[in-house]
């Protein structure tokens, strides 16, 4: 009786023990999902706000709002000749023209695609550049490709004519440009070469400056080079207008397609009262007494190392076909010990066809042997123009004209001031067109600088050379020793036999000098 209850109690205890783990597992499975959100964010260390896709869904547009967002406003739609911009900042959208499509027929056809501006090339750009040249707003060498020289010329013409100064050509600007340029019947015309057109001599220019100095002139190197300067265009464009023609082999009477550029003998557009020169924008302008622009030319000015002068000066003298004095002592890129040289005049002289000396010593306005670099290179401080532009300008001003430089050393004064009726100055006496020329009057004080600036060196004009100090002799050298006369030999010490008679005789007279003879010629006849 006693063993049965004990056995039942033991069995019940064993059953409870076996059932308890299963109950605990079921209870854990029910409570684990509730504790999971509190643990996982801390383990990932990422706050819930950093989940934009899940936290901020973009709602779909309502049917009422969709037409408003898609429909363009008529006022925002550009007109046919306003500035359509391309993906490149500052450039206009492509107008379908290419430089390779240039032909005389396409240029003369006059098909226009406005606007015309930055990023474009082809027949329309060529027409604009040619009309600007005829309107006395020179872009340098005409090449059919839009560049900063063309932008500057267009912008200043628009400013003078009261048009929006956008720097791009729209229909209104083009119409005004045609009126100013005369609108010739054919922009590209057929020209019969004259004897003067093909006259030489033509000779290669040596790279060595001392070999260059031995030439009789700094002439054109080829007929093709001369033709490009006569008609103000690059050689590749002249060749494009005359396919298959050998430009260097032409003769008088041959016909050639050329640009109808400005008349170099045209009467002046007005009296030049002042020359304005901008350093940042690389241009020279001639204005009248009211400040109106008469002529605009692309120019090359000094660098930051050799800057152009700043302030007010004047033209001292004008010289055609000048000689150029090469002086290494004032050239930063040439050793000082090299000798000087005098370069003969000609279009391939470093100062070109004309030198206009300024009252700032060693500075001038002159031509160049590399017209394709005008506006895109840097000088040693002088103002470079193309040979045809500087010749055109030199015929339309007189010595004494004021010259104003702005923005060459102080960027704040980049835009030249345009004073009305500048005070005329008396013409200065003519000066030599070489580096020894100096103006007797001191240049006006430059008040834009806190202290006086040293005059930068001009590599195109050499300054007077001072005698260099001779450091090879620190003290006077002793007189050279005369080795032609030997000292007398000591007397013989033989006392046994002495010739007493010899000591009493007088010295023999010196032999007479030989009779003079005729000098020997340096070379036989």
Secondary structure, DSSP 8 states (H G I E B T S, - for coil): -HHHHHHHHHHHHHHHHHHHHHHHHHHHHHHHHHHHHHHHHHHHT--GGG-HHHHS------HHHHHHHHS--GGGS--TTS--B-SSTT-B---S--GGG--HHHHHH----S-B-TT-BSHHHHHHHHHHHHTTB--SSB-SB--HHHHHHHHHHHHHTTS---SSB-HHHHHHHHHHH---S-SEEEEE--HHHH--------SSHHHHHTSS----SSHHHHHHHHTTB-HHHHHHHSTT--GGG--TT-EEEEE----TT---SS---EEEEETTTTEEEEE-TT--EEEEEE-B-B-SSS----EEEEEEEEEES--EEE-GGG-TTS-TTS--EEE--STTSTTTTEEEEESSTT-EEE--S-GGGTTTS-BSSSEE--HHHHHHHHTT--TT-EEEEESSS-GGG-S----SS-----------SSTT---SS-----TTSSS-------TTS---------TT-SS--------SS----------SS--HHHHHS----------------SS--
